[in-house]
Structures are given as C-alpha cells and as structure tokens.
C-alpha cells in the first residue's frame, strides 16, 4: 500500500467520521477518533452493502457516503450498547 493510498484512507475516514458525528448528535471523538470511526464504518458498510445488494458507484464522493453510512451505523450501535 502506498503513502498516497494511506493518506486517502485517512482523509475519507476523517470526513466520514466527522459527518457521522454531526448526523448522530453528541458523538464526536476528536480527530483521531473520527478517523477510526470512519474507517471502521467503511468496513461495516463494505460488508453490509453487498449483502443487501446496494451499490453507490465509484469515486471519492461515493466512498465518503459509503463510509459515512457505515460510521452512522457504528455510532448508533455504540449508543445502543452504552444505554444497555
């Protein structure tokens, strides 16, 4: 994996984590936490979307939307677990 690929993953993860924190009120974890939430969210969506037959296409915008949806799912699961 090249340095450029790693930087793109970090950038998309950061944007997706930040957007998910805005969508799910009260869940911001700082810059490092948002990057981690975005990257983990991308993996969640990467497993969930093909199972459901959903395709968003290619490109950086689709990747950000993809990771954001996964990050929102992750944050909702975290909220659910914290309440229990």
N, C-alpha and C positions, 0 to 999 in steps of 0.2 A: 504494500500500500504506500502510495507516495505522500509526500508532505501536503500537496495540494488537496488530495482526497481527504486527508485527515482534517485539514482546515475547513473544507466544505461540510464535512460531517458535523464538526463543532459549530459552525455557523448555523446550519439548518437546525441542529438540536437546540441551540440557544434561542433562536427566533421562535421555534415551535414551543419550547418550554415557557417562554415569556408570554406568548399568545394564549397558551393553555392556562397560565396563571391569571390572565385577565378574564378569560371565559369562566373559569371556576373561581369565583370570588374568594379572596383570602388565602390563596395558596401560591405564594411566591417564595422561592427558596434561594434567592440570590443568584448571581451569575453562574456559578458552578453548579448549583442545584438545578437551575433551569436547563442548563445544557444536558445534565444527566437525565432529567425528566423527559426532555425532548428526544434524546437518543433512545431511551428505553421505550418511550411512546412510539417511536418509529418501528422498533422491533415488534411491539404489540400489534400495531396496525399491519405490519408486514405479515404476521401470522393470521390475523383475523380477516383482513380484506379478501385474500384469495379463497379462504374457506367460505365466505359469503358471496363470492363471485363479483366483487366490486373492483373496478379499475378506474384510477384517476388520470391515467396517461403518464407522460414523462415530463421531464423538465424540473427546474428548481422550484417553481411555484407549486406544482403538484406534489413535490417532495415535502415542502413545508406544510401544505394542507394535510397530507398523509401523516406526517409526524405529529402535527397539532391534534388531529383527531385521536391518535393513539395516546398522546400525552393527557388529553382531557379524560379519556377512559381511565388512565392510570391514576390521575388525581381524584377522580370520583371513587375509585376503588380504595385509595388511601383514606378518603373522607369516611367511607363506609366502615372500614376497619377501625378507624380511630373512635367512631361512635359506639362500636360494639364493646 
